[in-house]
Amino acid sequence: MKLHLLRHPQPAVAPGLCYGATDMPALDYEIERVHAELIARGLPGALPVFSSPLRRCAELAQRLQPHGPQLDARLAEMDFGAWEMRAWSDIPRAEVDAWAADLSNYRPGGGENLREVAARVNGFANDLLRAGHAAALIVCHAGTIRLLTALCAGLPLEQAAATPHRIGYGELVVLERQHRV
C-alpha cells in the first residue's frame, strides 16, 4: 500500500508554543497554497482521503474531498497535557529532560506517552491495510508521519521521536507499507 502522508498547513499559532493535540485552524493562505500544490500534482485524484480530526488537518482534507474525508482520531498529534499552548521556553527544563531520558514511557505534561501514540497510529495503518486500498492520502501531523515512517521501516520508536523533525508544513512524504506491525 502506498501512503501519501501530508503534514497539515501552518496553523494559526504563535511560534514557540507546544500545541500537539490542541485544536486550531490552519492559516487560510496556507490552506490555499497546499491545496494548489496538491492539485497541481494530481492529488488526491481517486485516492481515499483520511485525516486527523484536528482542524489544521481536517479543513484541508475537506477541500480535497468535499464529499467527506474520513476523519480518524488515531491520526491526531500527541497530547502534551498541561504543556499544551505553553511556550516551550516556559516548560521546566527538568520536565523536558525527564521526557528526553525516557521517550517511550514519559507522559509530557501528563498527556500521552510515545507508546500510546504509536499504538493508535499503528492501529490506524493496520486497519487501512485490511481495508484493501492500494493507496491513500493521509492529512496528519509531523509526529504521526515520523511514527509511520519508523513503523514502516522497522525502526525503534525512540529513534523517530529523538530525530528532529524536518517535515515542513504542507510537505508530502510517500511510504510503502506492505504488512501489519
C-alpha positions as CSV (number, residue, x, y, z in Angstrom):
1,M,0.0,0.0,0.0
2,K,1.3,3.4,-0.9
3,L,0.7,6.0,1.8
4,H,0.8,9.7,0.8
5,L,1.4,11.4,4.1
6,L,0.7,15.1,4.1
7,R,1.6,17.4,7.0
8,H,-1.1,20.0,7.7
9,P,-0.7,23.6,6.6
10,Q,0.9,26.0,9.0
11,P,-1.5,26.5,11.9
12,A,-2.7,29.9,13.3
13,V,-0.5,29.8,16.4
14,A,2.4,31.8,17.7
15,P,5.9,30.4,17.1
16,G,7.5,28.6,20.0
17,L,4.3,27.1,21.6
18,C,3.6,23.5,22.3
19,Y,0.4,22.7,20.6
20,G,0.2,18.9,20.0
21,A,-3.5,17.9,20.5
22,T,-4.8,21.5,20.7
23,D,-7.4,22.0,18.0
24,M,-6.8,25.1,16.0
25,P,-7.3,26.1,12.4
26,A,-4.6,26.4,9.7
27,L,-3.9,29.8,8.2
28,D,-6.2,30.4,5.3
29,Y,-3.5,31.4,2.8
30,E,-1.6,28.2,3.8
31,I,-4.6,26.0,3.1
32,E,-4.8,27.7,-0.3
33,R,-1.1,27.2,-1.0
34,V,-1.0,23.5,0.0
35,H,-4.3,22.8,-1.8
36,A,-3.0,24.3,-5.1
37,E,0.3,22.3,-4.8
38,L,-1.6,19.1,-4.3
39,I,-4.0,19.7,-7.2
40,A,-1.0,20.5,-9.5
41,R,0.5,17.1,-8.5
42,G,-2.8,15.3,-9.3
43,L,-3.7,14.6,-5.7
44,P,-5.8,13.3,-4.3
45,G,-7.3,12.1,-7.7
46,A,-9.3,8.9,-6.9
47,L,-7.4,8.3,-3.7
48,P,-9.4,8.0,-0.5
49,V,-8.6,10.8,1.9
50,F,-8.1,10.2,5.6
51,S,-7.4,12.9,8.1
52,S,-6.7,13.8,11.7
53,P,-9.9,15.4,13.1
54,L,-7.9,18.5,14.3
55,R,-9.0,21.5,12.2
56,R,-5.5,22.3,10.9
57,C,-5.7,18.9,9.0
58,A,-9.5,18.5,8.6
59,E,-10.0,21.8,6.9
60,L,-7.6,20.9,4.1
61,A,-8.9,17.3,3.8
62,Q,-12.4,18.7,3.4
63,R,-11.3,20.9,0.5
64,L,-9.5,17.9,-1.1
65,Q,-12.5,15.6,-0.8
66,P,-15.7,17.7,-0.4
67,H,-18.0,14.7,-0.2
68,G,-16.2,13.9,3.1
69,P,-12.8,12.7,4.0
70,Q,-12.6,10.0,6.7
71,L,-11.6,11.6,10.0
72,D,-9.8,9.4,12.4
73,A,-8.8,10.4,15.9
74,R,-5.9,7.9,15.8
75,L,-4.1,10.3,13.4
76,A,-4.1,13.2,15.9
77,E,-0.9,14.6,17.2
78,M,0.5,13.6,20.6
79,D,-1.4,15.1,23.6
80,F,1.1,17.1,25.7
81,G,-1.4,17.5,28.6
82,A,-0.5,20.6,30.7
83,W,2.2,21.6,28.2
84,E,-0.4,22.4,25.6
85,M,-0.3,26.0,24.5
86,R,2.6,26.8,26.7
87,A,5.8,28.3,25.4
88,W,8.5,25.6,25.1
89,S,10.8,28.0,27.0
90,D,8.3,28.1,29.9
91,I,8.2,24.4,30.4
92,P,10.6,23.5,33.3
93,R,13.9,22.1,31.9
94,A,13.7,19.2,34.3
95,E,10.4,18.1,32.8
96,V,11.8,18.3,29.2
97,D,15.0,16.4,30.4
98,A,12.8,13.7,32.0
99,W,10.9,13.2,28.7
100,A,14.2,13.0,26.8
101,A,15.5,10.4,29.2
102,D,12.5,8.1,28.7
103,L,10.9,8.9,25.3
104,S,8.8,5.8,25.3
105,N,7.1,6.0,28.7
106,Y,7.3,9.6,29.9
107,R,4.0,11.5,29.7
108,P,4.9,15.1,28.8
109,G,2.6,17.4,30.7
110,G,0.7,14.3,32.0
111,G,-0.6,13.7,28.4
112,E,0.2,10.7,26.2
113,N,3.4,8.7,26.0
114,L,5.1,7.7,22.8
115,R,4.0,4.0,23.1
116,E,0.3,5.1,23.3
117,V,0.6,7.4,20.3
118,A,2.4,4.7,18.3
119,A,-0.2,2.1,19.2
120,R,-3.1,4.2,17.9
121,V,-1.2,5.3,14.8
122,N,-0.2,1.7,14.0
123,G,-3.8,0.6,14.6
124,F,-5.0,3.0,12.0
125,A,-2.3,1.9,9.5
126,N,-3.2,-1.8,10.1
127,D,-6.9,-1.1,9.6
128,L,-6.1,0.8,6.4
129,L,-4.2,-2.2,5.1
130,R,-7.0,-4.6,6.0
131,A,-9.4,-2.3,4.0
132,G,-7.5,-3.2,0.9
133,H,-6.8,0.2,-0.5
134,A,-3.9,0.3,-3.0
135,A,-3.1,3.8,-1.9
136,A,-4.4,6.6,0.3
137,L,-3.8,10.3,1.1
138,I,-3.5,11.0,4.8
139,V,-3.5,14.5,6.2
140,C,-1.9,14.5,9.6
141,H,0.9,15.8,11.7
142,A,4.7,15.7,11.7
143,G,4.7,13.4,14.8
144,T,2.3,11.0,13.1
145,I,4.4,11.0,9.9
146,R,7.6,10.3,11.8
147,L,5.9,7.4,13.7
148,L,4.5,5.9,10.5
149,T,7.9,6.2,8.8
150,A,9.6,4.4,11.7
151,L,6.9,1.7,11.8
152,C,7.2,1.1,8.1
153,A,11.0,0.9,8.2
154,G,11.1,-1.3,11.3
155,L,13.0,1.4,13.3
156,P,12.8,1.8,17.0
157,L,10.1,4.3,18.0
158,E,12.6,6.2,20.2
159,Q,14.6,6.9,17.1
160,A,11.6,8.5,15.4
161,A,10.9,10.6,18.5
162,A,14.5,11.6,19.1
163,T,15.2,12.7,15.5
164,P,14.4,16.4,15.0
165,H,11.6,16.6,12.5
166,R,12.3,18.4,9.3
167,I,8.9,17.9,7.7
168,G,7.6,21.2,6.5
169,Y,4.0,22.4,6.7
170,G,2.2,21.1,3.7
171,E,5.1,18.6,2.9
172,L,4.2,15.3,1.3
173,V,6.0,12.1,2.3
174,V,5.3,8.9,0.4
175,L,5.8,5.5,2.0
176,E,5.1,1.9,1.1
177,R,3.6,-0.3,3.8
178,Q,3.5,-4.0,2.9
179,H,2.4,-5.7,6.1
180,R,1.0,-5.2,9.6
181,V,3.3,-4.5,12.5
